[in-house]
């Protein structure tokens, strides 16, 4: 009986895992799902991406990636995060593009929603049922790949 319970728990755990555990983010009706891949674009040895060699820094990729661009944040070690620069709480409009200062991304709409670019979570009283749309990040030496597929 112990083995049956153990096998059942392992099976449930394996079946519940998926590549993108943030299923709620996939269902955001405001942000369409764009497929993109930076491939070898981000090389931290290049001057324009050099800031990503130092913890606490970020870079912004332009509108060719994501809907309104992508912010890539370096927390240290091999910990990078990448998020869409569109407020997940609004229909896409001119004001829903986020601007980044420090680790906070702010919406230009009248509600001035704020989100952390470390975790994508709402910040400073922002009430949003969605977090920032997260993108996948892979690190291979000095090359960082950001993608959504």
Secondary structure, DSSP 4 states (H G I P E B T S, - for coil): -HHHHHHHHHHHHHHH--S---HHHHT-SSS----EE-TT-EETTSGGGGGGGSTT-EEEE-TTSTTT-EEEEEEETTEEEEEESB-TTS-S-GGGBEEEETTEEEE-STT--EEETTT--EETT---SS-PPEEEEEEETTEEEEEE-
